[in-house]
Amino acid sequence: MHEMNLQEAPFRMIKNKTKTIELRLYDEKRRKIKPGDTIEFNNDKTAEILVTKVIALHIYKDFKELYKHFNKIEIGYEENEIPNPNDMEQYYAKEKIEKYGVVGIELKLESVRK
């Protein structure tokens, strides 16, 4: 079982089952995740928890490559938004992306806890 924090917007999208791919740096922590594992996502505002099952890991050298393989809704964009891989640089430095690569964690929502 793994634990990760999420901001309100992506948390809500996973809860609503629209966002099915969580984007992360493929660092040491994420390299421990395997298909079939459970990830609990903690909402950083409400303390609500989503329990998800890892369906698959999609590993790429950078977010530009990852974005090519998924539609914008499943990676967390709204219908009226334009997806831009550079958006992820607000979370991860370019140097870290180059060092570790990135992962799209494909998820299935199992339950919600308050």
Buried (B, 14 or more C-beta within 10 A) or exposed (E): EBEBEBEEEBBBBBBEEBBBBBBBBBBEEBEEBEEEBEBBBBBEEEEBBBBBBBEEBBEBEBBBBBBEEBEBBBBBBEEEEEBEBEBBEEEBEEEBBEEBBBBBBBBEBEEEEE
